[in-house]
Amino acid sequence: MLETFLKAIGLSESNFNTLIGILGFILALASAIIPAIRRLISRVFYKILGWLGFTRWVYRKRFLERHSKLHNIYLDKEEVLDLRATYIPLHIDRPGHIGRMPAVALLADSRQRRLIIVGDPGTGKTTLLKAFGTGILRPFSGLRLHDAFHIKQMQETPILVDLRHFASHDFAAFSLVQYITDHIFQTQMKVKDGAAFLQMLLDDGRCLLLLDGLDEVSEEYYESVKNRISAFCNGHLPDFETRNARVIMSCRKQNFERLRRDWVPQTFREVVTLVPFNTDEVYSFLTHRKSEFREGRTPDAFFKQIQASNMAELHRNPLILTISLGLFLNTPHYEIPNSVAQFYETIIKHLLHRHDFRTEPHVKKVNKYNADDKYRFLRELAMHVAEREEGFDEFSYREILEFFKEVHQRMTNVAQQDDNAFIREIIDHSGLLTKISDDDVYILAHRSIHEYFIAVQLARAPKVGKERLLAKADNLHWRQVIVFFASLDHAEVESFLKELMQVNLELAGYCVPSAQILSPELAEVLADALVQDIRKGAVAISLPALVSMTKSYRTPIRNIAMQRLTAVLGEVFQTESNQLAGLKEEDVPELLNQLANTGSLDVLPTCLRLSEMVSKPTDAVAPLWQCLNIPGLEQDRVLTARLIRLLLDLVMTPEGLEELQRQPGFAPDFVTPAVREAVYPFIKGQDLESNLITLLAWADRIRCNTF
């Protein structure tokens, strides 16, 4: 039949075979070219939409809808993250640079291509990234971000990645590019061609990747996440020049110290630390919310209560301050608790009772279920979640329901058919369970609350809990649980700390400040062990732990730690090298700040020596200025004179003077208006209330020997 057909059209069999080969080649070539043409057309099309601003407009709208509002469960209100108005600026310590600087100013610096931000729990790492990202996109092409020197116009497009979610099993095989294009752009933000949009951002140099919560990545997925982030940062991905993106990542400080070698300097160039609020910032935080204070309660009254409590240092933490303010505003006769454990217990009980209206009997109670039942359920749920293979990761609503079936019989007045109503009451009224995705995925309201619940659950059987935590002493994800466990009131605290010393001495030191049940004798043993470790060269690890012991709210323990600290530093300073062997250069300013913050006259000689060791002299201005406010400073005229001379030398440079003027103002009683005019008799120049004039008044007092 084929031969008949060929004869009919005038082709030989060999010519037909040649023709078939040519057609096959054309089809193969077309099948290879057409997808490329389609991709090119798509890329050009979305490039045009990008030029017109349409795609970015869609993305901006979705991003702001998703990240610009924060439900503040502690103040029971919806807040808008606005860098220009409601947001109290956070500050960072940057090794080798002048004192504290606004975190937003550093994030806005386009020269910071690879940056890691670390901080303690509750210092606002996630809030900072969200506020910065939404700030860039508001109101139109960008937000004008102001630092002390200039105003910048940001043109980048922020992409916020929750690393815990990225690490989950659903996305374990995704590259970071796939996760961004498929999950964030197309699923979350409804951008139709996510790959083309990402390519446009990379081509235009406008891609800003914000990676949040490295510390929340479980051990199972850590290596995979590290490799995928490194591949993105180094550009080892097909079709995308991702090395052009700017990348900022956040992590808990203590966790990162053990991970540093994985990231610096091969992937990220710099690590900076979010610092707690100073006194002025605590006061500004309260006055920002002046309208929320009811009659008879004022920001000033609460500020004085904070300053008079044992928890003043803890209230420099933005999360703790927010929670404490919520309690003050909503709880009659509120007094700040004396310990961290009591503080978290008060928080949680308040949130669970919030809609009981116990102080307003005329208002109908909204909560149907018993607060103790809800507390027990959350405590056991937190433990159950942490024991899964995924660890502290998020959990689905279905998982909550299934767990309810296991435990509902242990509750006072909750039937099995009450499952949804009971869980919804916790979600809607307490805010302690937070929905984080449209797929009904939840987390505990804050990681530290999750950790506290676990510690409380383990403390119910403290001997068993002790053994379980000792087995996790080197697990970074359980550090804060261990600290909470040591802060609780149970019979195993001392034996736990004794055994913890043997497996993780540094962590035992960090447990001391919040430990309620700790004898001075054991504190002395622990401090001596840290001193021995420092003498053996473990300065970078054990010295900060010893410094943390000086923050104990119990005076005998604080005195023991302070005595050991000053003694061991004195020994180190007597060495010929005049260096803290084993302590990194960038760690010296942080240690100096820690010592100055203790407010103890005993540490002043050490602070003066450390101030001479900082790589940039202006790094010493802030802590030395803090030392000038130490109670009883004038008891030692020689040290006071040396302190003032050092400060005067430092402020002789424009940078040093600028740093001094940025510090919170204060003045002792002898610095009267008449004294200020006498030491600075100029009509024009510095404001008479400025820090420089206060320092000159001190210098005049030393010169005239008027102590």
C-alpha positions, -999 to 999 in steps of 0.1 A, spaced: 0 0 0 29 24 9 46 17 -25 13 25 -44 9 57 -24 46 68 -31 41 61 -69 9 82 -68 27 112 -54 59 107 -74 84 99 -45 109 71 -42 111 52 -10 146 67 -2 133 102 -8 103 95 15 126 83 43 147 114 39 116 136 41 104 117 72 138 123 88 136 161 80 101 163 94 111 145 125 140 169 130 117 199 125 92 185 151 120 177 176 134 212 171 100 228 175 93 208 206 126 221 221 122 257 209 85 263 216 87 260 254 117 283 253 97 308 232 67 304 255 90 311 285 105 341 267 70 355 258 59 350 294 90 366 307 86 396 284 49 398 292 55 399 329 84 422 325 59 447 308 35 442 336 64 448 360 73 480 342 37 491 345 38 482 382 8 458 380 25 426 393 43 445 421 10 462 430 -7 428 434 22 415 454 23 446 476 -14 444 483 -12 408 494 20 413 514 5 442 534 -27 422 539 -7 393 553 20 409 573 11 445 582 -14 437 609 -4 421 642 -30 409 666 -15 418 700 -30 391 722 -16 407 753 -32 441 747 -62 424 730 -61 446 700 -52 447 663 -21 468 657 -6 480 624 31 476 620 41 511 610 77 521 612 67 558 611 42 558 639 34 529 663 66 509 660 93 516 687 126 514 668 149 485 678 186 490 680 216 467 673 251 462 686 274 460 656 309 448 662 336 474 653 311 502 649 299 531 671 276 520 699 240 512 693 225 520 660 189 518 647 182 484 633 161 498 605 190 520 594 212 490 590 185 469 572 179 499 548 216 500 538 217 483 504 254 476 510 244 449 535 241 421 511 243 392 536 233 400 572 223 378 602 203 394 631 205 376 664 187 384 697 173 369 728 137 354 729 112 382 726 136 409 714 114 414 683 133 397 655 102 386 636 84 419 643 114 438 630 115 419 597 77 422 592 77 459 601 106 466 578 91 446 549 57 463 552 75 497 557 92 494 524 59 487 506 40 515 522 27 539 509 36 536 472 71 527 459 86 527 493 89 541 527 113 569 535 134 555 563 152 580 585 183 574 605 206 599 622 223 609 590 200 608 559 168 596 544 167 568 519 141 558 493 138 520 493 129 504 460 133 467 470 106 441 472 106 421 504 100 383 504 94 370 539 102 333 545 92 315 577 121 290 579 102 267 601 75 264 574 101 261 546 118 233 565 86 213 570 82 179 553 58 193 528 86 215 513 116 193 522 125 187 485 119 223 474 148 246 466 144 281 481 136 294 446 108 268 442 94 276 476 94 314 468 79 310 433 53 283 440 43 287 476 49 324 485 43 341 451 16 319 435 -2 303 465 1 330 491 3 362 471 -17 351 440 10 362 415 3 342 384 38 336 371 60 335 402 91 325 383 89 354 360 82 378 389 113 365 408 134 368 377 123 404 372 132 413 408 166 397 405 173 413 371 164 447 386 184 442 418 152 446 439 150 412 455 152 414 494 149 380 510 140 381 547 146 346 563 129 344 598 137 319 626 167 298 618 166 286 654 131 271 648 144 247 621 143 212 636 176 192 637 161 167 611 159 194 585 188 217 595 214 205 571 190 205 542 179 241 550 215 252 554 224 238 520 194 253 503 200 287 517 237 286 508 228 275 473 205 305 469 230 330 484 259 317 463 238 315 431 241 278 425 207 274 409 196 268 373 181 298 354 183 323 383 211 346 393 201 345 429 234 358 442 221 393 432 195 391 459 200 408 493 195 383 522 188 390 559 183 362 583 172 361 620 181 336 648 181 334 685 214 345 699 224 316 721 214 291 694 234 309 667 266 309 687 268 271 682 259 274 645 281 303 636 308 283 618 281 269 594 272 304 581 301 329 587 320 339 566 312 315 538 276 325 533 269 356 554 294 384 560 281 400 592 262 391 624 246 419 645 228 417 678 194 432 687 198 449 721 172 454 748 154 487 751 172 513 772 154 532 799 142 560 775 129 534 750 109 516 777 93 550 787 87 558 750 70 524 745 46 532 773 39 568 763 32 557 727 2 539 742 -9 567 765 -45 566 750 -49 530 762 -44 538 799 -77 540 818 -85 567 843 -63 566 874 -35 547 855 -7 564 837 25 555 818 45 573 845 29 552 873 36 519 855 72 530 846 79 537 882 66 503 892 89 487 866 119 506 879 112 496 915 107 459 908 132 430 906 122 426 870 133 460 856 161 444 835 136 419 821 112 446 811 138 459 786 127 429 765 99 441 741 78 410 744 80 410 782 72 447 783 42 443 760 28 414 781 34 433 814 17 464 800 -13 443 790 -16 429 826 -12 464 841 -40 478 818 -64 449 824 -57 435 859 -68 454 889 -41 459 915 -15 443 892 20 440 907 49 428 887 59 392 898 93 386 913 104 358 890 103 348 854 83 317 861 57 336 881 56 362 853 47 336 826 22 319 849 5 352 855 4 359 817 -12 326 808 -37 326 836 -47 362 826 -52 353 790 -73 323 798 -95 343 821 -97 373 799 -133 370 789 -146 359 823 -151 395 833 -145 386 869 -141 422 880 -173 433 861 -201 411 875 -227 431 855 -211 419 823 -221 384 811 -193 359 811 -183 349 776 -160 319 784 -180 287 788 -151 263 798 -130 261 829 -96 280 827 -78 252 845 -90 227 819 -77 249 791 -44 254 809 -40 217 813 -49 210 777 -24 236 764 3 223 787 -1 187 776 -5 198 739 28 217 740 45 186 753 28 163 728 39 186 699 75 188 711 78 150 713 68 145 676 94 139 650 89 175 638 96 189 673 85 225 679 71 229 644 35 240 637 6 216 640 -27 213 622 -62 218 636 -68 181 629 -39 172 652 -54 194 679 -87 176 676 -71 142 677 -51 151 708 -83 164 724 -98 129 720 -69 115 740 -71 138 770 -107 152 773 -116 126 800 -91 142 823 -109 175 822 -135 188 847 -164 196 825 -157 190 789 -174 163 769 -160 147 738 -186 164 716 -174 197 729 -141 194 710 -146 222 684 -163 246 709 -136 240 735 -107 245 711 -123 275 694 -128 292 728 -90 289 734 -82 303 699 -108 331 699 -107 343 735 -72 336 748 -51 340 717 -28 313 730 -32 293 698 -24 313 667 -34 304 631 -4 309 607 -18 297 574 -49 293 554 -45 255 557 -56 255 594 -20 253 607 -13 266 642 14 274 667 15 284 703 12 322 705 50 327 711 78 302 711 87 311 747 52 303 758 54 269 741 87 263 759 73 274 793 43 250 789 67 221 783 88 230 813 57 231 835 46 198 822 80 182 829 81 197 864 49 178 873 71 147 876 104 165 882 127 135 886 116 121 852 116 156 837 151 162 850 164 131 833 147 139 800 161 174 799 196 163 809 195 141 778 187 172 757 213 195 774 232 200 741 201 203 719 198 240 709 160 238 706 156 228 743 178 255 758 150 278 769 129 249 781 159 240 804 161 276 817 124 276 824 126 242 842 153 256 865 132 286 872 102 266 885 94 257 921 100 220 924 122 197 945 147 188 918 161 223 909 194 219 928 201 183 917 192 193 882 217 222 881 244 200 898 240 174 870 236 200 843 270 215 853 286 182 843 271 180 808 267 217 799 284 241 824 277 272 803 239 265 801 238 259 839 252 294 843 225 309 822 199 291 844 210 310 875 194 344 870 158 331 869 163 301 894 140 306 925 153 276 944 191 278 944 213 280 975 242 304 976 264 274 982 255 258 949 258 292 931 293 295 945 302 260 932 288 269 898 306 302 897 339 286 907 335 260 879 330 287 853 360 306 866 381 274 862 368 270 827 377 306 819 412 300 833 416 270 810 408 292 780 370 288 775 366 326 777 342 331 748 317 305 762 320 306 800 326 343 806 292 354 792 276 327 814 294 340 845 283 375 836 247 363 833 249 350 869 254 386 880 219 394 869 203 371 895 175 390 914 188 374 946 214 396 962 236 369 978 240 350 945 245 382 925 273 392 950 290 358 946 289 360 908 302 396 908 331 387 932 342 358 910 338 378 878 359 407 889 386 384 903 390 363 872 391 393 849 417 408 872 438 377 868 434 378 830 444 414 829 476 407 848 489 385 820 516 400 797 495 398 766 470 422 782 443 404 762 414 382 771 428 350 756 401 332 736 377 361 735 370 374 700 377 410 693 341 416 684 330 401 718 348 428 738 322 456 733 294 432 742 312 421 774 319 457 783 282 465 779 271 435 800 294 445 828 283 482 827 246 471 828 252 453 861 253 488 878 280 476 903 309 496 914 330 465 917 331 460 880 342 496 872 380 488 871 373 460 847 351 482 825 379 508 823 404 481 812 380 467 787 373 501 772 410 503 763 408 471 744 379 478 720 389 479 684 369 512 678 373 535 708 338 550 703 323 516 712 333 524 748 313 556 750 278 541 758 290 516 785 313 542 802 285 567 802 264 541 819 291 535 845 290 572 853 255 565 867 266 537 891 253 543 926 281 552 950 305 561 922 320 590 942 332 566 969 363 561 948 377 594 935 406 579 916 384 556 896 358 583 890 385 607 877 399 580 854 364 573 841 358 610 833 392 614 816 385 584 794 351 598 784 365 633 777 392 618 755 366 598 736 342 627 729 370 649 715 362 633 681 330 641 662 320 604 662 326 602 700 306 633 707 278 622 685 276 589 703 276 606 737 247 628 727 227 598 716 228 583 751 199 586 776 203 618 796 208 618 834 224 641 860 233 638 897 220 663 922 251 685 921 246 693 883 223 722 888 214 748 862 240 772 877 267 746 874 258 740 838 261 777 830 294 779 848 311 751 829 296 761 796 292 800 795 285 802 758 253 817 744 253 795 713 264 759 709 253 729 729 220 727 748 227 732 785 208 700 792 230 679 769 251 650 780 283 669 771 275 696 796 268 670 823 302 654 816 319 688 818 302 694 852 316 661 864 351 671 851 348 704 870 338 686 902 369 664 899 392 694 891 379 714 921 381 683 944 345 691 956 335 655 965 
